[in-house]
Amino acid sequence: MAIGMGHILRGKHGLRRSSSRTNREGEVPKGHFAVYVGEGEKKRFVLPISYLKDHSFQDLLCQAEEEFGFDHPMGGLTIPCLEDSFLGIISRISRS
């Protein structure tokens, strides 16, 4: 189901690039990074690296640092916010 984010699609494994380069599950295409989002059960999202320079996304990273530090048991970048809030931020970033 598309959520109005250009080349980003909502799939059963989270946001990911619609490309043949993501042919294996868990693989992150060049120029992208994976994050885990949610409270309780975490969902995995794959985002363009360009999102890292956005002020709103940097605020999320600061929250993650405060909550988890740099040693989190999931082994990946985990964002401690509700999925709906995260999708709203990502949607705004993709429009700018």
Biopython code that builds the backbone (N, CA, C, O; Angstrom):
import numpy as np
from Bio.PDB.StructureBuilder import StructureBuilder

atoms = [
    (1, "MET", "N", (0.845, -1.158, 0.000)),
    (1, "MET", "CA", (0.000, 0.000, 0.000)),
    (1, "MET", "C", (0.898, 1.232, 0.000)),
    (1, "MET", "O", (1.719, 1.381, 0.905)),
    (2, "ALA", "N", (0.775, 2.084, -0.948)),
    (2, "ALA", "CA", (1.583, 3.300, -1.026)),
    (2, "ALA", "C", (1.086, 4.315, -0.004)),
    (2, "ALA", "O", (-0.113, 4.401, 0.261)),
    (3, "ILE", "N", (2.006, 5.078, 0.566)),
    (3, "ILE", "CA", (1.603, 6.073, 1.552)),
    (3, "ILE", "C", (2.075, 7.459, 1.154)),
    (3, "ILE", "O", (2.338, 8.300, 2.014)),
    (4, "GLY", "N", (2.183, 7.699, -0.128)),
    (4, "GLY", "CA", (2.509, 9.026, -0.609)),
    (4, "GLY", "C", (3.935, 9.458, -0.329)),
    (4, "GLY", "O", (4.176, 10.631, -0.043)),
    (5, "MET", "N", (4.870, 8.553, -0.404)),
    (5, "MET", "CA", (6.253, 8.888, -0.144)),
    (5, "MET", "C", (7.140, 8.580, -1.340)),
    (5, "MET", "O", (8.265, 8.113, -1.166)),
    (6, "GLY", "N", (6.667, 8.826, -2.520)),
    (6, "GLY", "CA", (7.509, 8.607, -3.695)),
    (6, "GLY", "C", (7.894, 7.159, -3.842)),
    (6, "GLY", "O", (7.037, 6.298, -4.043)),
    (7, "HIS", "N", (9.188, 6.881, -3.743)),
    (7, "HIS", "CA", (9.692, 5.534, -3.963)),
    (7, "HIS", "C", (9.685, 4.669, -2.703)),
    (7, "HIS", "O", (10.181, 3.543, -2.737)),
    (8, "ILE", "N", (9.141, 5.161, -1.605)),
    (8, "ILE", "CA", (9.072, 4.392, -0.367)),
    (8, "ILE", "C", (7.695, 3.747, -0.285)),
    (8, "ILE", "O", (6.683, 4.415, -0.500)),
    (9, "LEU", "N", (7.651, 2.461, 0.022)),
    (9, "LEU", "CA", (6.392, 1.726, 0.093)),
    (9, "LEU", "C", (6.217, 1.100, 1.460)),
    (9, "LEU", "O", (7.199, 0.797, 2.139)),
    (10, "ARG", "N", (4.984, 0.905, 1.865)),
    (10, "ARG", "CA", (4.667, 0.240, 3.126)),
    (10, "ARG", "C", (4.448, -1.219, 2.802)),
    (10, "ARG", "O", (3.538, -1.563, 2.048)),
    (11, "GLY", "N", (5.263, -2.066, 3.359)),
    (11, "GLY", "CA", (5.135, -3.498, 3.143)),
    (11, "GLY", "C", (5.038, -4.225, 4.459)),
    (11, "GLY", "O", (5.028, -3.597, 5.518)),
    (12, "LYS", "N", (4.967, -5.541, 4.409)),
    (12, "LYS", "CA", (4.809, -6.279, 5.648)),
    (12, "LYS", "C", (6.056, -6.189, 6.525)),
    (12, "LYS", "O", (5.986, -6.472, 7.721)),
    (13, "HIS", "N", (7.189, -5.803, 5.955)),
    (13, "HIS", "CA", (8.410, -5.664, 6.738)),
    (13, "HIS", "C", (8.757, -4.214, 6.990)),
    (13, "HIS", "O", (9.881, -3.920, 7.395)),
    (14, "GLY", "N", (7.836, -3.303, 6.765)),
    (14, "GLY", "CA", (8.077, -1.891, 7.025)),
    (14, "GLY", "C", (8.326, -1.123, 5.749)),
    (14, "GLY", "O", (8.072, -1.622, 4.653)),
    (15, "LEU", "N", (8.819, 0.081, 5.888)),
    (15, "LEU", "CA", (9.130, 0.891, 4.716)),
    (15, "LEU", "C", (10.361, 0.318, 4.051)),
    (15, "LEU", "O", (11.316, -0.068, 4.725)),
    (16, "ARG", "N", (10.343, 0.261, 2.764)),
    (16, "ARG", "CA", (11.514, -0.214, 2.052)),
    (16, "ARG", "C", (11.485, 0.329, 0.649)),
    (16, "ARG", "O", (10.437, 0.741, 0.151)),
    (17, "ARG", "N", (12.596, 0.331, 0.031)),
    (17, "ARG", "CA", (12.713, 0.810, -1.328)),
    (17, "ARG", "C", (12.108, -0.215, -2.275)),
    (17, "ARG", "O", (12.345, -1.415, -2.132)),
    (18, "SER", "N", (11.347, 0.244, -3.216)),
    (18, "SER", "CA", (10.775, -0.642, -4.217)),
    (18, "SER", "C", (11.800, -0.829, -5.329)),
    (18, "SER", "O", (11.849, -0.054, -6.284)),
    (19, "SER", "N", (12.609, -1.857, -5.192)),
    (19, "SER", "CA", (13.719, -2.030, -6.116)),
    (19, "SER", "C", (14.145, -3.485, -6.137)),
    (19, "SER", "O", (13.951, -4.211, -5.162)),
    (20, "SER", "N", (14.720, -3.904, -7.238)),
    (20, "SER", "CA", (15.231, -5.262, -7.318)),
    (20, "SER", "C", (16.474, -5.429, -6.452)),
    (20, "SER", "O", (16.890, -6.554, -6.177)),
    (21, "ARG", "N", (17.080, -4.300, -6.013)),
    (21, "ARG", "CA", (18.259, -4.384, -5.165)),
    (21, "ARG", "C", (17.921, -4.894, -3.772)),
    (21, "ARG", "O", (18.833, -5.254, -3.027)),
    (22, "THR", "N", (16.660, -4.939, -3.393)),
    (22, "THR", "CA", (16.266, -5.442, -2.073)),
    (22, "THR", "C", (15.708, -6.854, -2.220)),
    (22, "THR", "O", (14.681, -7.189, -1.629)),
    (23, "ASN", "N", (16.388, -7.676, -3.007)),
    (23, "ASN", "CA", (15.854, -8.984, -3.328)),
    (23, "ASN", "C", (15.915, -9.981, -2.181)),
    (23, "ASN", "O", (15.160, -10.953, -2.192)),
    (24, "ARG", "N", (16.776, -9.785, -1.196)),
    (24, "ARG", "CA", (16.835, -10.701, -0.064)),
    (24, "ARG", "C", (16.311, -9.998, 1.175)),
    (24, "ARG", "O", (16.648, -8.842, 1.435)),
    (25, "GLU", "N", (15.486, -10.702, 1.937)),
    (25, "GLU", "CA", (14.950, -10.124, 3.166)),
    (25, "GLU", "C", (16.092, -9.783, 4.115)),
    (25, "GLU", "O", (17.026, -10.567, 4.283)),
    (26, "GLY", "N", (16.011, -8.611, 4.734)),
    (26, "GLY", "CA", (17.036, -8.182, 5.662)),
    (26, "GLY", "C", (18.155, -7.400, 5.003)),
    (26, "GLY", "O", (18.952, -6.768, 5.696)),
    (27, "GLU", "N", (18.232, -7.426, 3.698)),
    (27, "GLU", "CA", (19.270, -6.706, 2.980)),
    (27, "GLU", "C", (18.903, -5.221, 2.907)),
    (27, "GLU", "O", (17.752, -4.868, 2.649)),
    (28, "VAL", "N", (19.887, -4.369, 3.135)),
    (28, "VAL", "CA", (19.675, -2.925, 3.058)),
    (28, "VAL", "C", (20.404, -2.418, 1.816)),
    (28, "VAL", "O", (21.618, -2.592, 1.704)),
    (29, "PRO", "N", (19.684, -1.795, 0.884)),
    (29, "PRO", "CA", (20.327, -1.312, -0.340)),
    (29, "PRO", "C", (21.333, -0.200, -0.050)),
    (29, "PRO", "O", (21.225, 0.510, 0.950)),
    (30, "LYS", "N", (22.291, -0.067, -0.926)),
    (30, "LYS", "CA", (23.288, 0.986, -0.810)),
    (30, "LYS", "C", (22.581, 2.343, -0.740)),
    (30, "LYS", "O", (21.637, 2.600, -1.488)),
    (31, "GLY", "N", (23.052, 3.210, 0.172)),
    (31, "GLY", "CA", (22.451, 4.528, 0.321)),
    (31, "GLY", "C", (21.256, 4.559, 1.251)),
    (31, "GLY", "O", (20.556, 5.569, 1.317)),
    (32, "HIS", "N", (21.007, 3.479, 1.970)),
    (32, "HIS", "CA", (19.878, 3.362, 2.892)),
    (32, "HIS", "C", (20.364, 2.828, 4.229)),
    (32, "HIS", "O", (21.491, 2.345, 4.341)),
    (33, "PHE", "N", (19.508, 2.916, 5.246)),
    (33, "PHE", "CA", (19.805, 2.352, 6.552)),
    (33, "PHE", "C", (18.512, 1.815, 7.150)),
    (33, "PHE", "O", (17.416, 2.237, 6.781)),
    (34, "ALA", "N", (18.659, 0.880, 8.076)),
    (34, "ALA", "CA", (17.497, 0.262, 8.713)),
    (34, "ALA", "C", (17.334, 0.798, 10.128)),
    (34, "ALA", "O", (18.314, 1.034, 10.835)),
    (35, "VAL", "N", (16.081, 0.987, 10.530)),
    (35, "VAL", "CA", (15.755, 1.359, 11.908)),
    (35, "VAL", "C", (14.597, 0.484, 12.377)),
    (35, "VAL", "O", (13.825, -0.047, 11.578)),
    (36, "TYR", "N", (14.503, 0.351, 13.701)),
    (36, "TYR", "CA", (13.394, -0.359, 14.319)),
    (36, "TYR", "C", (12.577, 0.665, 15.083)),
    (36, "TYR", "O", (13.127, 1.481, 15.823)),
    (37, "VAL", "N", (11.254, 0.623, 14.904)),
    (37, "VAL", "CA", (10.373, 1.648, 15.469)),
    (37, "VAL", "C", (9.209, 0.984, 16.185)),
    (37, "VAL", "O", (8.702, -0.054, 15.759)),
    (38, "GLY", "N", (8.800, 1.607, 17.281)),
    (38, "GLY", "CA", (7.598, 1.164, 17.968)),
    (38, "GLY", "C", (7.832, 0.957, 19.439)),
    (38, "GLY", "O", (8.967, 0.920, 19.916)),
    (39, "GLU", "N", (6.758, 0.825, 20.130)),
    (39, "GLU", "CA", (6.787, 0.487, 21.541)),
    (39, "GLU", "C", (6.218, -0.918, 21.647)),
    (39, "GLU", "O", (5.170, -1.207, 21.071)),
    (40, "GLY", "N", (6.885, -1.776, 22.362)),
    (40, "GLY", "CA", (6.496, -3.183, 22.371)),
    (40, "GLY", "C", (7.134, -3.860, 21.171)),
    (40, "GLY", "O", (8.358, -3.883, 21.046)),
    (41, "GLU", "N", (6.309, -4.411, 20.287)),
    (41, "GLU", "CA", (6.833, -5.053, 19.076)),
    (41, "GLU", "C", (7.381, -3.992, 18.128)),
    (41, "GLU", "O", (6.676, -3.048, 17.770)),
    (42, "LYS", "N", (8.625, -4.147, 17.730)),
    (42, "LYS", "CA", (9.291, -3.185, 16.855)),
    (42, "LYS", "C", (9.112, -3.600, 15.396)),
    (42, "LYS", "O", (9.137, -4.787, 15.068)),
    (43, "LYS", "N", (8.930, -2.603, 14.523)),
    (43, "LYS", "CA", (8.849, -2.847, 13.085)),
    (43, "LYS", "C", (10.097, -2.272, 12.434)),
    (43, "LYS", "O", (10.617, -1.243, 12.865)),
    (44, "ARG", "N", (10.561, -2.930, 11.417)),
    (44, "ARG", "CA", (11.780, -2.522, 10.719)),
    (44, "ARG", "C", (11.426, -1.650, 9.520)),
    (44, "ARG", "O", (10.519, -1.964, 8.750)),
    (45, "PHE", "N", (12.164, -0.543, 9.378)),
    (45, "PHE", "CA", (11.994, 0.369, 8.250)),
    (45, "PHE", "C", (13.351, 0.592, 7.608)),
    (45, "PHE", "O", (14.365, 0.684, 8.299)),
    (46, "VAL", "N", (13.369, 0.679, 6.294)),
    (46, "VAL", "CA", (14.595, 0.981, 5.543)),
    (46, "VAL", "C", (14.398, 2.342, 4.888)),
    (46, "VAL", "O", (13.458, 2.542, 4.119)),
    (47, "LEU", "N", (15.300, 3.280, 5.202)),
    (47, "LEU", "CA", (15.154, 4.673, 4.779)),
    (47, "LEU", "C", (16.393, 5.161, 4.040)),
    (47, "LEU", "O", (17.484, 4.630, 4.242)),
    (48, "PRO", "N", (16.233, 6.169, 3.186)),
    (48, "PRO", "CA", (17.399, 6.764, 2.512)),
    (48, "PRO", "C", (18.291, 7.475, 3.529)),
    (48, "PRO", "O", (17.793, 8.086, 4.475)),
    (49, "ILE", "N", (19.583, 7.397, 3.336)),
    (49, "ILE", "CA", (20.542, 8.048, 4.233)),
    (49, "ILE", "C", (20.302, 9.553, 4.306)),
    (49, "ILE", "O", (20.601, 10.172, 5.327)),
    (50, "SER", "N", (19.775, 10.146, 3.254)),
    (50, "SER", "CA", (19.530, 11.593, 3.243)),
    (50, "SER", "C", (18.611, 12.031, 4.389)),
    (50, "SER", "O", (18.649, 13.195, 4.788)),
    (51, "TYR", "N", (17.791, 11.126, 4.924)),
    (51, "TYR", "CA", (16.901, 11.470, 6.031)),
    (51, "TYR", "C", (17.676, 11.806, 7.305)),
    (51, "TYR", "O", (17.157, 12.501, 8.177)),
    (52, "LEU", "N", (18.905, 11.321, 7.419)),
    (52, "LEU", "CA", (19.706, 11.556, 8.622)),
    (52, "LEU", "C", (20.021, 13.027, 8.847)),
    (52, "LEU", "O", (20.244, 13.440, 9.985)),
    (53, "LYS", "N", (20.045, 13.824, 7.787)),
    (53, "LYS", "CA", (20.381, 15.239, 7.951)),
    (53, "LYS", "C", (19.170, 16.108, 8.303)),
    (53, "LYS", "O", (19.333, 17.298, 8.573)),
    (54, "ASP", "N", (17.985, 15.549, 8.307)),
    (54, "ASP", "CA", (16.771, 16.295, 8.638)),
    (54, "ASP", "C", (16.684, 16.537, 10.149)),
    (54, "ASP", "O", (16.942, 15.638, 10.949)),
    (55, "HIS", "N", (16.316, 17.762, 10.522)),
    (55, "HIS", "CA", (16.243, 18.151, 11.937)),
    (55, "HIS", "C", (15.279, 17.262, 12.718)),
    (55, "HIS", "O", (15.591, 16.855, 13.837)),
    (56, "SER", "N", (14.127, 16.958, 12.155)),
    (56, "SER", "CA", (13.144, 16.116, 12.853)),
    (56, "SER", "C", (13.699, 14.719, 13.109)),
    (56, "SER", "O", (13.482, 14.143, 14.176)),
    (57, "PHE", "N", (14.411, 14.182, 12.132)),
    (57, "PHE", "CA", (14.970, 12.842, 12.302)),
    (57, "PHE", "C", (16.105, 12.876, 13.320)),
    (57, "PHE", "O", (16.271, 11.932, 14.093)),
    (58, "GLN", "N", (16.884, 13.948, 13.328)),
    (58, "GLN", "CA", (17.953, 14.083, 14.316)),
    (58, "GLN", "C", (17.387, 14.135, 15.734)),
    (58, "GLN", "O", (17.998, 13.617, 16.668)),
    (59, "ASP", "N", (16.211, 14.765, 15.893)),
    (59, "ASP", "CA", (15.542, 14.761, 17.202)),
    (59, "ASP", "C", (15.184, 13.333, 17.628)),
    (59, "ASP", "O", (15.331, 12.973, 18.796)),
    (60, "LEU", "N", (14.716, 12.528, 16.675)),
    (60, "LEU", "CA", (14.412, 11.128, 16.986)),
    (60, "LEU", "C", (15.669, 10.378, 17.418)),
    (60, "LEU", "O", (15.626, 9.557, 18.333)),
    (61, "LEU", "N", (16.791, 10.666, 16.751)),
    (61, "LEU", "CA", (18.050, 10.013, 17.115)),
    (61, "LEU", "C", (18.490, 10.401, 18.523)),
    (61, "LEU", "O", (19.019, 9.568, 19.259)),
    (62, "CYS", "N", (18.277, 11.650, 18.898)),
    (62, "CYS", "CA", (18.608, 12.092, 20.262)),
    (62, "CYS", "C", (17.746, 11.357, 21.290)),
    (62, "CYS", "O", (18.237, 10.966, 22.349)),
    (63, "GLN", "N", (16.462, 11.170, 20.978)),
    (63, "GLN", "CA", (15.573, 10.422, 21.869)),
    (63, "GLN", "C", (16.062, 8.983, 22.018)),
    (63, "GLN", "O", (16.051, 8.423, 23.114)),
    (64, "ALA", "N", (16.490, 8.393, 20.899)),
    (64, "ALA", "CA", (16.989, 7.017, 20.929)),
    (64, "ALA", "C", (18.244, 6.932, 21.799)),
    (64, "ALA", "O", (18.404, 5.985, 22.570)),
    (65, "GLU", "N", (19.128, 7.918, 21.675)),
    (65, "GLU", "CA", (20.348, 7.921, 22.490)),
    (65, "GLU", "C", (20.008, 8.026, 23.979)),
    (65, "GLU", "O", (20.598, 7.328, 24.804)),
    (66, "GLU", "N", (19.049, 8.905, 24.323)),
    (66, "GLU", "CA", (18.658, 9.069, 25.716)),
    (66, "GLU", "C", (18.041, 7.792, 26.281)),
    (66, "GLU", "O", (18.289, 7.425, 27.430)),
    (67, "GLU", "N", (17.235, 7.123, 25.459)),
    (67, "GLU", "CA", (16.526, 5.933, 25.929)),
    (67, "GLU", "C", (17.425, 4.701, 25.985)),
    (67, "GLU", "O", (17.386, 3.947, 26.958)),
    (68, "PHE", "N", (18.230, 4.496, 24.950)),
    (68, "PHE", "CA", (18.979, 3.250, 24.825)),
    (68, "PHE", "C", (20.493, 3.409, 24.919)),
    (68, "PHE", "O", (21.201, 2.421, 25.114)),
    (69, "GLY", "N", (20.998, 4.621, 24.785)),
    (69, "GLY", "CA", (22.439, 4.790, 24.698)),
    (69, "GLY", "C", (22.933, 4.208, 23.382)),
    (69, "GLY", "O", (22.219, 4.230, 22.380)),
    (70, "PHE", "N", (24.132, 3.699, 23.389)),
    (70, "PHE", "CA", (24.692, 3.139, 22.157)),
    (70, "PHE", "C", (24.809, 1.629, 22.218)),
    (70, "PHE", "O", (25.444, 1.026, 21.352)),
    (71, "ASP", "N", (24.212, 1.005, 23.220)),
    (71, "ASP", "CA", (24.287, -0.443, 23.382)),
    (71, "ASP", "C", (22.875, -0.973, 23.567)),
    (71, "ASP", "O", (22.378, -1.057, 24.690)),
    (72, "HIS", "N", (22.234, -1.327, 22.471)),
    (72, "HIS", "CA", (20.859, -1.810, 22.536)),
    (72, "HIS", "C", (20.814, -3.278, 22.161)),
    (72, "HIS", "O", (21.489, -3.689, 21.218)),
    (73, "PRO", "N", (20.030, -4.086, 22.883)),
    (73, "PRO", "CA", (20.009, -5.530, 22.650)),
    (73, "PRO", "C", (19.557, -5.962, 21.257)),
    (73, "PRO", "O", (19.914, -7.056, 20.819)),
    (74, "MET", "N", (18.776, -5.129, 20.542)),
    (74, "MET", "CA", (18.337, -5.522, 19.195)),
    (74, "MET", "C", (19.491, -5.454, 18.203)),
    (74, "MET", "O", (19.427, -6.054, 17.130)),
    (75, "GLY", "N", (20.541, -4.725, 18.556)),
    (75, "GLY", "CA", (21.693, -4.639, 17.678)),
    (75, "GLY", "C", (21.531, -3.641, 16.548)),
    (75, "GLY", "O", (22.464, -3.446, 15.769)),
    (76, "GLY", "N", (20.392, -3.013, 16.437)),
    (76, "GLY", "CA", (20.156, -2.040, 15.377)),
    (76, "GLY", "C", (19.740, -0.707, 15.953)),
    (76, "GLY", "O", (19.544, -0.568, 17.160)),
    (77, "LEU", "N", (19.611, 0.257, 15.088)),
    (77, "LEU", "CA", (19.158, 1.586, 15.499)),
    (77, "LEU", "C", (17.670, 1.494, 15.832)),
    (77, "LEU", "O", (16.858, 1.160, 14.969)),
    (78, "THR", "N", (17.316, 1.787, 17.073)),
    (78, "THR", "CA", (15.936, 1.686, 17.536)),
    (78, "THR", "C", (15.426, 3.065, 17.895)),
    (78, "THR", "O", (16.064, 3.785, 18.663)),
    (79, "ILE", "N", (14.276, 3.441, 17.345)),
    (79, "ILE", "CA", (13.657, 4.736, 17.586)),
    (79, "ILE", "C", (12.485, 4.533, 18.543)),
    (79, "ILE", "O", (11.536, 3.826, 18.202)),
    (80, "PRO", "N", (12.529, 5.144, 19.747)),
    (80, "PRO", "CA", (11.464, 4.926, 20.737)),
    (80, "PRO", "C", (10.279, 5.871, 20.546)),
    (80, "PRO", "O", (10.112, 6.818, 21.314)),
    (81, "CYS", "N", (9.466, 5.623, 19.541)),
    (81, "CYS", "CA", (8.251, 6.414, 19.362)),
    (81, "CYS", "C", (7.185, 5.529, 18.736)),
    (81, "CYS", "O", (7.472, 4.433, 18.253)),
    (82, "LEU", "N", (5.969, 6.012, 18.751)),
    (82, "LEU", "CA", (4.874, 5.261, 18.142)),
    (82, "LEU", "C", (5.055, 5.219, 16.625)),
    (82, "LEU", "O", (5.555, 6.170, 16.024)),
    (83, "GLU", "N", (4.651, 4.131, 16.028)),
    (83, "GLU", "CA", (4.797, 3.966, 14.580)),
    (83, "GLU", "C", (4.088, 5.080, 13.809)),
    (83, "GLU", "O", (4.628, 5.586, 12.825)),
    (84, "ASP", "N", (2.876, 5.471, 14.246)),
    (84, "ASP", "CA", (2.132, 6.526, 13.555)),
    (84, "ASP", "C", (2.885, 7.854, 13.587)),
    (84, "ASP", "O", (2.916, 8.575, 12.590)),
    (85, "SER", "N", (3.488, 8.176, 14.726)),
    (85, "SER", "CA", (4.280, 9.411, 14.833)),
    (85, "SER", "C", (5.479, 9.357, 13.899)),
    (85, "SER", "O", (5.790, 10.334, 13.217)),
    (86, "PHE", "N", (6.152, 8.210, 13.873)),
    (86, "PHE", "CA", (7.305, 8.030, 12.998)),
    (86, "PHE", "C", (6.908, 8.194, 11.531)),
    (86, "PHE", "O", (7.595, 8.877, 10.771)),
    (87, "LEU", "N", (5.812, 7.574, 11.141)),
    (87, "LEU", "CA", (5.347, 7.684, 9.755)),
    (87, "LEU", "C", (5.010, 9.121, 9.391)),
    (87, "LEU", "O", (5.253, 9.543, 8.260)),
    (88, "GLY", "N", (4.451, 9.883, 10.333)),
    (88, "GLY", "CA", (4.163, 11.294, 10.094)),
    (88, "GLY", "C", (5.439, 12.087, 9.845)),
    (88, "GLY", "O", (5.492, 12.914, 8.935)),
    (89, "ILE", "N", (6.461, 11.839, 10.648)),
    (89, "ILE", "CA", (7.744, 12.531, 10.475)),
    (89, "ILE", "C", (8.376, 12.159, 9.143)),
    (89, "ILE", "O", (8.854, 13.028, 8.414)),
    (90, "ILE", "N", (8.380, 10.881, 8.827)),
    (90, "ILE", "CA", (8.971, 10.416, 7.566)),
    (90, "ILE", "C", (8.207, 10.986, 6.375)),
    (90, "ILE", "O", (8.807, 11.345, 5.362)),
    (91, "SER", "N", (6.913, 11.067, 6.495)),
    (91, "SER", "CA", (6.099, 11.635, 5.416)),
    (91, "SER", "C", (6.459, 13.109, 5.179)),
    (91, "SER", "O", (6.592, 13.542, 4.035)),
    (92, "ARG", "N", (6.615, 13.869, 6.260)),
    (92, "ARG", "CA", (7.015, 15.284, 6.127)),
    (92, "ARG", "C", (8.404, 15.413, 5.520)),
    (92, "ARG", "O", (8.637, 16.289, 4.688)),
    (93, "ILE", "N", (9.326, 14.552, 5.928)),
    (93, "ILE", "CA", (10.688, 14.606, 5.375)),
    (93, "ILE", "C", (10.663, 14.322, 3.883)),
    (93, "ILE", "O", (11.339, 15.000, 3.109)),
    (94, "SER", "N", (9.892, 13.330, 3.478)),
    (94, "SER", "CA", (9.881, 12.944, 2.058)),
    (94, "SER", "C", (9.272, 14.022, 1.158)),
    (94, "SER", "O", (9.569, 14.072, -0.035)),
    (95, "ARG", "N", (8.420, 14.885, 1.726)),
    (95, "ARG", "CA", (7.807, 15.966, 0.938)),
    (95, "ARG", "C", (8.733, 17.168, 0.791)),
    (95, "ARG", "O", (8.545, 17.994, -0.102)),
    (96, "SER", "N", (9.737, 17.267, 1.669)),
    (96, "SER", "CA", (10.617, 18.450, 1.620)),
    (96, "SER", "C", (11.790, 18.268, 0.692)),
    (96, "SER", "O", (12.611, 19.173, 0.549)),
]
sb = StructureBuilder()
sb.init_structure("model")
sb.init_model(0)
sb.init_chain("A")
sb.init_seg("    ")
for serial, (resi, resn, name, xyz) in enumerate(atoms, 1):
    if name == "N":
        sb.init_residue(resn, " ", resi, " ")
    sb.init_atom(name, np.array(xyz, "f"), 0.0, 1.0, " ", f" {name:<3s}", serial, name[0])
structure = sb.get_structure()
